[in-house]
Amino acid sequence: MQFLYFLQQALVWLITIYWIYQLVISLFALVKIKDKPYIVDKKHKFLAIIPAHNEEAVVGSLIASLQDQSYDSKDYDIFVIADNCTDKTEEIAREAGVNVFVRTETDPAKKTKGAALQVFLNTILNNPEADYDAFCIFDADNVVDKHFFTEMNKHLCQGEEVVQGYRDIKNPDDSWVSAGYAIFYWTMNRFYHLARYNAGLSPLINGTGFMVKMSAIRDEGWKTKTLTEDIEFSLKTIIKGKKLGWATTAIVYDEQPVKFKPSWSQRARWTIGHIQCLAEYTKPLTRSTFENKTLTNFDGLLYMLGSIPMFVITILLLLLNAVFYLTKGMSTADFTLNILKFIIPTFILPIFTALFVMIIDKRPIKKMIKGLVLYPLFLGSWLLINFKCLFKRETTWEKIEHVRKVDINTINKDDKK
């Protein structure tokens, strides 16, 4: 029993130190820093890539928003990857006047966004006439702020090679589920990505609305093998000793599930992808931390260790508390206090953190009240997903249906209300 007590204390200190570190870094989200100076001053040429599998309901709105950029249209091209489409996605893209890359794949294991990007980008890299400086990736359900390329061009001029734009939500108040996503992303955008960028550390790319300089993949191409190709590419960049950038003013609006079942499937895929990255990149991240001796590498390592491993440690602590209580080694008062130490920071504190973010970012609160109240349910379901994925891991890509056809002008009007 004494061993279990020492184990409990060690785990408590481990979690405490971890969260103190996270708290200190998050404070940088409240600091305003000066813009970086330009290293070069030019208008770069961009390649906009839209991986799309049966997205006829929404891809037209994304294309329209990309064609209406403040950036000179001669300085960017739009490509839709019609990935095993059986609907009118290809037809809609061609009618809109953009380029289409048709991909047909019979292997279920290769019917993924990462695989589609790998094939397409390798084609671009092997094309001597392709003179792009950087590419940007957008999910087909997105719509994009008209200044997106202008803002990303600034970051290229500042010498940044991989930059994540601000991932906003185009349907935050459709349901408590989409509200949960919105609250999660708004919080992460400020207290994870912006905080790390301001602190001189590395944010992460986040699925859509990000920019990569062509030279960053020139040598080895786009090679990812997990279900979370965005996190994987971020970690590979950090392992090389490089930092990713963050562009608050390069905004992309993403559609989120409104029903619980597809949300469960999507978040389970993300969790499995994190587990795959944990298995694949923990050792290289550890090695790079000792070799490069930078806080950026250490922070990237903590990101991986702070996901599933920290979740497992928390479960173990709860079990130890239960054992101590049931064997009369802990009083009811102490047991209750320890449970509250789990419940309050896990379910209650995030509500107030999100509310604080919404206030300082000038988000409309009234229409998000239901989402705020049910946010603990959204987070709690994610814990259940993590637990389930420890034992059962489906690696088949399940399509999330996108039907919310919203144009950028409608979103801009809503933001001003």
Secondary structure as UniProt FT lines:
FT   HELIX           2..26
FT   HELIX           27..30
FT   STRAND          46..52
FT   TURN            56..58
FT   HELIX           59..67
FT   HELIX           73..75
FT   STRAND          76..83
FT   HELIX           89..95
FT   TURN            96..97
FT   STRAND          99..103
FT   HELIX           108..110
FT   HELIX           113..125
FT   TURN            128..129
FT   STRAND          134..137
FT   TURN            140..141
FT   STRAND          143..144
FT   TURN            146..147
FT   HELIX           148..157
FT   TURN            158..159
FT   STRAND          162..169
FT   TURN            172..173
FT   HELIX           176..188
FT   HELIX           189..194
FT   HELIX           195..198
FT   TURN            199..200
FT   STRAND          210..213
FT   HELIX           214..216
FT   TURN            217..220
FT   HELIX           229..239
FT   TURN            240..241
FT   STRAND          245..254
FT   HELIX           260..292
FT   HELIX           295..305
FT   TURN            306..307
FT   HELIX           308..326
FT   TURN            327..328
FT   HELIX           332..343
FT   HELIX           344..348
FT   HELIX           349..360
FT   TURN            361..362
FT   HELIX           366..368
FT   HELIX           369..373
FT   HELIX           375..389
FT   TURN            390..391
FT   HELIX           408..415
//
